[in-house]
Amino acid sequence: MNRRLAVSLSGVGLILLLALAAPILPIHDPLQMAIGQRLAPPSETYWLGQDEFGRDVLARLIWGARASLFVAAVSAGVALCIGTALGVLGGFMRGFVEVLTMRSMDVVLCFPPILLALLIVTLLGPGIGTLILVLSVLFLPGFVRVAYAGVLSVRSNEYVEAQRVLGASRGRIMLRTILPNIAGPLLVQLSLAVAAAIVLESGLSFLGLGVVPPAPSWGVMIRAARAVMDRAPLLLLFPCIALTLTIFAMNALCDALRDSFDPHARTPRARARRVADLLAPGLLPPPRTAQAGEAVLDVRGLTVEIETPGGSIQPVQDVSVSVAAGETLAIVGESGSGKSLTGLAAMGLLPSAARVAGGAVLFEGTDLARAEEATLRALRGGPMAMIFQDPMSSLNPVHRVGRQIAEAIRAHQTASWGEAHRQAVMLLAKVGIPDAARRARSFPYELSGGMQQRVMIAMAVANGPRLLIADEPTTALDVTIQAQVLQLLADLKRESGLAMIFITHSLPVVAEIADRVAVMYAGQIVEEGRVVDVFSRPLHPYTEALIASAPAEDGPPPTGIPGTVPPPNALPSGCRFAPRCGYRIPACEAAPPALMTPEPGRATRCIRWAER
């Protein structure tokens, strides 16, 4: 790819060099006429012959390149800068800014390009300045739409949300996080715009709406050659060849630049350094342990509400759980039960459409549900951290993983970039990534799914958290890598004594890693207790059905649960599991059951728990 970039850059550079060096090249004056030698064929003095006024064709080609390339570069550059700014602002800010930017571009697109060009030329008159204005306006909607679509595709990714919760300004997020991730499509659009600008400049000059004769331009040359093409066809051929070669060279260069900016298309040449030299003691912050049995996170009556066109819904309702230092609480349930939303609410990362409508989320005495954003920002990534399900959407694809870990370290510690990078390498080695120094210089796409998840774990524990929320971190991994990640999390918990909430839908994972389990269904906790007690003697039919649906190495085949989880806007009036329950009686559908504590350390919402 480096050779490809070098070749394309050399081609465009040669064309630009010829155009820029036109005043000092040993060529004739492009405006000097020799009427007696009009339409003369190529000769030793005039290598490409003379045109209908006896002017040097070669000199006019070279000087014409200056006009064509200048108009194309300036117009495409203006459209790129303005269009990218408008597209990024509209896609990121949304609301009125989005409507203003996108609807204004729709208005421009309503005008046919030629008619718009004719209108502007009629108002301002022909010339290079008018031509640049016309082409900039024509190319502007394309850049706005490409940038807008790119922002929409990345703005919801976790690495963008991470920048926001770290306190980065909107300008920094747009410039440093979003813009590098959409640079590839913008460069493709730039290549199309430059090539189209050269063609359009020639076309408009051909129609007399661009460069004004006798100034040299490829379009002007084609227009003049058209009248004498039967007697001197080479006069038409030479500017057409110049146009074609220039367009091919520009497209090749922009494609190579696009691949260079896109990390998915390149393989960095990273030379491995010895990890032992970097793993100096004392690089990691000391683990912040709490007393065993002390509640690190205490969620009390948490209710999350979302406003919809049909009214408000509560996908999480009256959830109460707690986790102590050195303990792992698993939250388990089917998709749509509210597990992940509960974890996001605890971290203060609810989407903009959702809000905490009731309850409290106490982290060592601080109510996160009512805390200021500055307080949450100081806690997230430091004393409390979260591992998300999809590491590829959580890691920024255009930054190396070591830098991303270092950035998380610098957000909570006073460390230089060099010191933070050394800590990042040690963290990667700590989570079991071989050749950590080399892997720290890798992009996320160069790592396997298991390694990407290890990077996320390293980032989560970089600042010695006291609470770790893991949102289905092993879902997309095969069983071997899943076992390794689970063992890694267990080792980290044992070493540092942190409290961990593990969100999953896999009961075998719960049995392997958790101390206690909370079973969620349709936004509510329906059963809670020690894992060994819940699995050996479930008190709720939904827990029993989940256990029966889990595959086992021996014994009967798994049994599916009939029906589906009800949506939050169509919940049953009584027990939410009643429509799918084989033990239901009329009393189950009469009123919503409260969470009962039939014995110490156990809780259930089933009114028939004693009969089962």
N, C-alpha and C positions, 0 to 999 in steps of 0.2 A: 504494500500500500504506500510505503514511503517513496518507492520508485514511481508509482503512479502519480503521486502528488508532485514529485520533482519534474516528471515529464510534462504534466499539464501546466505546472507553474512556469516551466521554461517556455512553453508555447505561447502562453498569454504574455509572459514577460518580454518575449521577442517582439510581439506585435506592439505592446506598449512602448518598448524601447524605440522602435522605429518611428512611432507616432511622436513621442516626446523629443526625439533627436532630429526631427524634420528641419528645424531652422539651421542646424549645423552640418547636415549631411551635404555631400557634394552633388546636389541635384539642381535642376533648373527651377526657376521661379514658376510656381504653378499657375500664376496669372499672366505670365508673359506669352503673347500671341505671335504666331508667325503664319499669317494668312496664306502665304505662298506655299507653305508646307502642310496645309491642312489634310488630315486623313492619311498622313505618311505612315508607311509600315514601320515595324521595329528596325532600328539601326544601331550602330555602335554608339552614336551620340544619344539617341532616344531609344532606350532598351525596349520599351513597350509601345513605341510609336507615338503619334501625335493625334490629337482629337480634331473635331470639326473646326476649331479655331487655331489649330497649330500648336496647342499647348502640350506640354510633356505629360503623358498619361501616367508614368511612374510617379512623378512629383505630385500629381493630383491625387493618386491613390494614397500616397503616404500622408499628405496633408489632409485628405478626406478622412483618414483613420482618426486623426485628432478630433475632428468634429463629431464623427459617429460615436467614438468611444467616450468622449467627454459627455455628450448628451445622454448616452446610455448609462454611464456610471453615476452621473449626478442625479438623474431622474430616478433610477432604481434605488440609489442610496437614500434619497429623500423619502421615497415611498416606504423603504424598509424601516427607517428610523421612526417616522410618524406612524406608520401602520402598526409596527410592533408595539409602540407605546400605547396606542389606542386599543389594540386587541388585548394586551396584557391587563390594562386598566379595566376594560369592560368585563373580561373573564374573571378577574380576581375580586373586583369591588362589587360587581353585580348591581342590582337595583337600578337607580336612575342613570348611573354611568353606563351600564350595559345597554340600556334602551337607547341612550343618546348616541353612543358609538356605533352600534349595529344598525340602527334605523337610518342614521345618516349615510352609512355605506350602502344601504338598500336604495336610497335615493340616487346615489351616484351610479349604481348598477342599472337603474331604470333607463339611463340615456345610452343609446348605441355609441360605441367608442368613436366612430368617424363623425357622427353628428356632434358629439361633445367637443371633439377636436376642431371641427368647423366653427362651432360657436365661440370657443375661446380665441381662435385665430382671427375671427371676424371682429371680436371685441378689442383684441390687443395687437393685431397685426402679426405677420410672419416674422420669424427670427429664432435664434437659438434659445433665447430666454423664454419665449412663448412655447417652444417645442418642449423644453424641460418641464414647464408647468403642466402642459397637456399630458405628457407621459407620466408624470408623478401622480396626477389625479386618476389616470386610468389604472395604474398599478396599485394604488392605495387600498381598494377594497380587498384585493387578494391577500395582501400582507395582514390586514386586520382580521380577516376570517381565519387564516392559518394560525396566527398567534392566539386568537380567541379559542379556537378548537383545541390547540395545544394546552392552554391554561386549564380548560375544563377537564382535560384528560389527566392532569397531574395534581390539581389543586386539592383533591380529596384524599390524596395519599398521605400516609402517616408521617413521612419525612417532612412534608410541608406543615402538617399540624404540629410536629415537634418544634419547628422553628417558631411557630406562633406562641406555643406555651413556654418556650424559653425566653420570650420577651422581645424577639426580633421585630423591628418595625416593618410596616407594610412594604416600604420601599426596599428594604434589605431582602425581604422574602421574594419580592418580584424580581429583583436584579440578581441575587446570589443563588436562589434556589429554583425558581420557576424558569427564568429565562435560559439558563444553561441546559435545562431539560427539553426545551422546545427549539433549541438552536438548529438542530438538524433539519426539520421541515422548513424553517425559515431560510436556510441556505439553499435548499432545493428551490423554494419559491424565488429566491434572489437570482439563481441561475436562469430560471425561466424568464424573469423580468428583464435581466440584462440582455439575453438573446432576443426577446421580443422587442425591447427598446431599440436595439440596433436595426431590426427589421422595420419597426414602425417609423423610426427616424428616416430610414431610406424611403419608405413608402410615402410619408408625408412630404419629404423633400421632393420626391418624384412628382407629387401632385402640386407642388409649388406652395406648400403650407409649412415648410420647415426652413432649412438653410436657404438663404437667399443668394442666387448666383450674383457675381461670378465666384463666390467663395466655394472652395472645393468640398464636396461631400459625395459619398458613394451613391446616395439617392439622386443627387443632381447629375452625376455622371451617367447613371442608368437612364435617366430621363433624356439627357442629350443624345446618348448612344442609340436610343430607340428610333430616332428619326433617320439615322444613317446606318442602321444595322445591316441593310442589304449590301452596302458598299464596304463597310468596315466592321464585321461581326466581332472582332477582337475587342473593340471598344465596349461592347456589352458584356463580353466574357470576363474581362479582368476584374471589374468591380463585383460581379456576381461571385467569382472565386474568392475574392477578399472577404465578402460577407459570409460565405459558407465556412471558410476556414476559421474565421473569428468566432462564429457562433459555436462551432464544434469545440474550439479551444476553451471558450468560456464555460460551456456545459461540463467539459471534462474537469476543469479546475474546481468548479463549484461542487461537483459530485465528490471529488477527492477531499475537499474541505469539509463537506458534510460528514464523510466517513471518519475524518480525523476528529471532528467535534463529537461524534457519536461514540461513546465508549463501548457499545455493543459490537462495533465493527473493528476494534483494534485490540491488539495484544501488547500491553506495555512490556518493555524489556527491563524487567526488574532483576537486578543481581542480588542474590541472597547474601545476607550478612549473618554472622554467627549470633544466634539468639543468646548464648551464654554471656556475651559481652554487654547485652542490654538488660539482662534480668538481674539488675542490682537490687539488693534488699532495700526495703523501705519505700519502694516506688508507689505501692498501693496504699490508700488510706487505711488505717486500722479499722477492723470491723466494729460496727457500733452495735453491740449486743445489749439486749434488754433482759431483765430478770424473767426466768422461766415462769410461765403462767400469767404474766402481766399482759393485759389486752393491749395490743398495738393498734388494731382497728376495730371499732365498735359501730356497726351500722344498726340504727334503730328506726324501725317503721319507715324505711325509705320508699317513697312513691315518686315515680318519674312520669311526667305528663307531656304529651305531644299534641299540639293544636293541628287539626286537620280540617279540610273544608266541610266535613260532616260532623264536626264537633271535636272535643278533646277526648283523647284516649289515654289509658294508663297501662303501658306495656310492662311496667314494674310497679307492684302495689304492696305496701306494708311488708317490706322485706327487712328482717332483723337477723343479722349474723355477726359474729365476732371471731377474731383470730388472735392468738397469743404469741408471744415471742417463742421461737423454736418450734412452732406448730404449723402444720399444713392443713388448710381447710379446702376441700374440693367442692365446687359448685357444679352439679351435674344436671342434665336435662336435655330434652330434644331441642333441635333448632327452632328458634322463635319463642323459647321459654323465658327469655329476658336475662340470661346469664351474662352475656357480654355487656349489655346495657347497664347492668348492676356494677360491673367492674369499671366501666367508663364513668359512671356517676361517682364512684368512690374516688377516682382520680381527678374529677373535675373536668373531664374531657367529653362531656355530652355534646352531640351535634347541636347546631344553632336552633333547630326546630324543637329540641327537647329541653325540659327544665325540671329541676327538683321541686315537686309540688308539696312535699311533706316529709317529715322525718329528719334525722340527723346522721351525719357521717363523721364520727369522732376518730381522729388520728392523734393518739396520745394527748387527748383533751381538746384538740382544735377541731371545731366543726367545719369540715371541708365544704359542706353544702352551703354555708353562708360566708365562707372566707373570701377575702379580696383576691383578685387575680394575682397581685404581687406576692401574696402569701402562698398561693398554690404554685406559682412559678418557682418559688424558693424550695418547695417540697418535692415537686415532680422532678425525677431524674436524680434526686439527692436522697433524702430520707425515705422516699417512696418511689418505686419504679414499676414499669409495666412492660411485659413482653407480649407482642402482638402475634396474631396467628400467621400472617403472611409476611415473612421478612423481606421479600422482594419489593413489596410496596412500602415497607417501613424504612428501607435503606435507600438513600439517594443514589440513583444509578450513575450520576456523573461525578461523584466524589469517591475517592478511595476509602476503604473501610477503616483504615487506621486514622485517617483525618476525621471521620465521623465520630469515632470513639473519642478522639482527642478533643473534639468540639464539645462533646458531652462533659468531659472532664473539666475543661476550661469554664464551662457554664457555672460550675459549683466550686471550683478551686482556683486559687491564684497560682497558676502554673504557666510557664512559657510553652510555645508550640513544641519545642524540642522535648521538654520534660513530659508534656502531655502525650507526645508520640511514643516516648519510651514506656510510659505507663500503659498505653494502648497495646504495645507489643507484648508486654508482660501479661496483660489481661487475656489476649488471644492465646498465649501459651497456657495460661491458667485454665481456660475452658477447653483445652485439648486440641487446639489447631496446630498441626505440625508446621515447622518452618515459619514461625509466627512473623518474623521480620519481613519475609517476602510476601506473606499473605496480607500484611498490613498495607502493602502498596498495591493490592489487587482491587479491582472494581467488583461490586456485588455480583455481576453476571458471571464472573470468572470462578465463583465459588459454588459448590453444590448446595442443595437445600439444607442439608444438615450443617454445613459450615456457616451458611447464612444465619441459621438460627443460633449457632454458637456465637456469632458476632453480636446478634441482638442480646444474648444473655450477657456477654462481656460488657456491652454498653449499659445494660440495666444495672449491673453490680459494680460499675466503675467507681461510684461515689459512696460505696458502703451503705446501701439502703437498709432500713429496718423493716420495711414492708415491700414484698414483691408480689405483683399480680401477674399471673401468666394466663393469657387468654388463648387457650387451645394451641399451645406452641408446638405440638407434635402431630397435628392433624394431617399435614401434607407430607409427612415423612414415612419412609418404610419402617417396618417393625424393628430392624436392626438399629437404624439411626435413632428411632424413637426411644429404644431402650437406653442408648448412650446418652441422649439428652435428659431423660428422666434421672439417670444415675448422676449426671452432672449437677442437676438441680438439687438432688438429695444431698450430694457432697457439699455444695455451697451452703445449703441451709444448716447442715451439721457444723460446718466450720465457723459460720458467722452468727448463728442463732437467730437469723431473721425469720419473720413471720411471712408465710406464703399463702396466697389464695390461688388455687389452680382451677381454672374454668375449663371444663371438658364435657364431652358427651360419651366418653369411653369409660365404661365401668372397670375394665381390666386396669386402665391407667390409675383410676381412683384407688383400687385395691393395692396397687404397688406403691403409690407415693403419699397418700393422704393419711392423716390421723383422724380427722372428722370429715363428714360429708353432709352437705345441704342439697336436697333434691328440689329443683324448681320445676314448676309446671304453670304455663299460662301467666307468668309474671308473679307468681307467689311461691314462697317456700312451703312445700307440702310435707316434708319430713327432714329431720336433722338428728344427728347422733354420731357416735363413734362408728368408724367404718366397719369394724368387726361386728358390732351390734346390728347395724342397719342391714348389712349383707346377710347375716345369719338369720335375722328375724325382722323383716320389714313390717312396718306398721301402717303403711299406706299402699293401696292397690297399684298406684302408679309406680312406686319403687319396686314392687314385686314384678310388675310387667317389664320394667327396664332390665331387671336382673334376668328375667326369662328370655329377653330379646338379645342378651349378650352371648356371643359364641363361646363355647367351651371346648377344651381339648377332648374331653370324653363326656358321656352322658347324652341326654336328648338333644336334638337340634334346636336352635333358637326359635322362639315364637314371636312373631311380629305383633305390634300393638295395633288393634283396629282403629280406623279413623285418623284424624289429624289434630294438631294443637289448634284450638279455636283462635281466631284473630282477636286483637284487643277491642275491636268495635262490635264484636258479636259474642260476648262471653255468656255462658249459662247463668241462670239466676241463682242456682245453688252451688253445689260443689262443681268446680270447673272440669274435673275429670269424670264427672258422672256420666256424660253421654258415651264414654268409651269404657266404662267400668262394668265388669261382670258382677260386682257385689252391690250395686246400687239398689236402694229402696226409695220409696216416695219421699222420705225425710231428707235424703241426700239432695233432692232437687228443690226443697222448700226454701232453704235459706243458706247463705254462704257460711261454711263452717269456720270457726276461729282456730288458731294454732294452739293446740293443747299440749301439755307436758304430762304424759301418762306415768313417767318414771324419771328419776334424775338423769339428766344428760340426754334425754330423748324428747322429740317434739313431732307432732303429726297433725294434719288437718282432717283425718278420716274419723267420722263419728262412730264408726264400727270397729275401731282398732281393737277393742277388747274381745270382740266376737271372732276374730280371725286367728 
